[in-house]
Amino acid sequence: MELTIRHFIPGRVRLHVPSLCRRRPLAEASLKWLRARDGIRNARINYDCACLIVEYDVAHEALLRAVIGRLRLMSITELRSLVIPTDVGDDAPNERASGRLDDSQSLLRRVPLALPTLSVALAFSANPFIRAINLPLMLWNAYPIALRAWRVCGSASAASTWISSIRSRSLPRWRRAIQWRARS
């Protein structure tokens, strides 16, 4: 399993584990398994940056190093068999079903820029049929960007304040000086 140590201080380690973070049900089961180990105070996953953060007792650092080394050598299927109970119960079918959903979505997660790249390639076509196909694709790609911009701006008033500040910066210096004197 792909695993790299991003940050380490005594008592806390941040591991970059993208293959685990793509499979949310497996990641949650791994967290539960990891929290049950001796010496682990807390463990959490940041799905946005695909990192596993583990807080541990410094006295048990050798045990943590052994667990990290073991995880590095494991495949995803070996990890699944380790952390998910093998008895037939209510949780096992749900885990398998949700795992299948994650596997079907993994293509877009493995290649996140595939649709924007396709959209850019289609934008150079003069064919009206291809442009009609590309329009919804461009809107689909622009939607997360627009949401992020709206959250950053906060509201329409913040956006208008930001736009007016850009407008005042773009004016020539002598014109701003005249406007400032007129206000005073």
N, C-alpha and C positions, 0 to 999 in steps of 0.2 A: 504494500500500500504506500502510496506517495505521502511522505510525511517529512516536514522540515521544521526545525526549531527557529522561530522568528525572534523570540525574545526570551531571555532567561535571567532571573534574579533569584537568589535563594528564597524559596518559599512560593515561587510562582513561575510558571512557564507558559509561553504561548506557542502552540503548534499549528502550523499551516497544514490542513488536511482537506484538500478540495474534494477528493473522491468520497470521503465520508459525508461532507456537508451537502453533496448532491442527493443523498439518500436520507431524507429527514427522519423517517421512522427508524432506520438503522442508527442514525446519529443519536436519537433520543434513547434508544435501548443501550447504546454504548455509554452514554452519560450515566444512566442508571447503574450499569455494571461498574463503571469507573468510580462512582461515588461510594460504592459498597466496599472498595478496597481499603485496606488499612493505610493510614497516613494521608489520605486524600481529604482535605477540608471541604473543598468546593470544586466543582467543574461546570463549565458552561460553554456553549457554542455561539459564536458570532457568525451567523450564516452569511451576512453581507460580505465579510472578508474571508470566509471559509477557514476560520481559526477556532481551535479548541484551547480554552484557557483553563489551566489546572492550578489550583492553590493547594499546597501540601505542607506537611510538617517537615522541617529541614532534617530532622532525625531519620526520616524515612526516604531520603533522597536516593539511596542506592536501589530501593524497591521501585521508585518511580522511573529511574533510568532503565531498569530491567523491563518494566512494562512498556516504555517507549521503544526500546530495542525489539521487543516481541511484536509490537504493533507494526513496526517498520517491515518486518519479515513476513507479515500475514497478508493474505489476499482478502478481498472483500467477502468472499464466500466463507473463508475461515473465520473472519471476524463475526459474520452473521451467525455461524454455528456456535461461536463462543458466547455471544451476548444475548441471543434470543433463545428462550427455553424451547427444548425439543418436544416437550409433552404436548399432546393435542388438546388445545383449550380454545377459549374464545379469542385470545390475543393473537395466536399464530396465523389463522387465515386472514385476519385484517392486515397483519404485517406483510404477508405475501402479496395480497391484493394491492396494497398501497405501494409496495416495492415495484410491482409491475408498472404502475402509473409513473413512478419516478424513472424507470428504465425507458419508457416511451418518450418522456420529455427530455431525456438526457442529450439528444442530438442538438437541440437549441441551446442547452446549457453548456455543452462542450464547445460549440461554435457560436458564441453569442452575437458575433458581427455578420453572420451569414445573411440574414434578411436585409440589414442596411446596405451591405455590399451589393446584393442583388438589386436593390432599389436604385442605387447609384448607377449600376450598369444599365438598367432599363431606362433610366432618365435620358440617356444619350440617343435613344431610338426616336425616329421621326414617325414611326408607325402609330396611328391613333388607337389601334386595338391594344398595343403594348402599353401605351400611355394610360389607357383606361384601366388596365390591370395594375399599373404602377401607382396610381393615385391612392387607392385604399392601403397599399403597402407603405407608402410614404406617411400617410396619416397614422398607421399602426406604429411606425418607428418614431414618429414625432410625439405621440401621446405621453410616454414616460418623461420625455424632455420637458414638455409643457407642464406636467404635474410638478416636476422638480422646480421649474422656474417659478411657478405660482407659489410653492411653499417658501422659496427663497425670498420672493418679493413680499409675501405675507398678505397683502391686500392690494386693491387697485390704487389706494391713496399712496402706499409706499412705492408702487411702480411709477405713478405720475411724479412723485418727488424725485425719484431716481432719474427719470427721463428729463425733468427740468434741470437737474444738476448737470447732466451731460450736455444739454442745449447751452447752458451758460458757459461751460468749459469750451465749447466749440466756437463761441463768439470771439472775434478778434480782441486783443487786449485793449486797444484804444477805445473800442465800442463799450466794453465792460466798464472802463473808467468813466465814460460819459454817463452811462446808466447809473453808476454808483453816485456820481456827483448830483445827478438829477434827483435821486432819492433823498440826499442829505439836505 
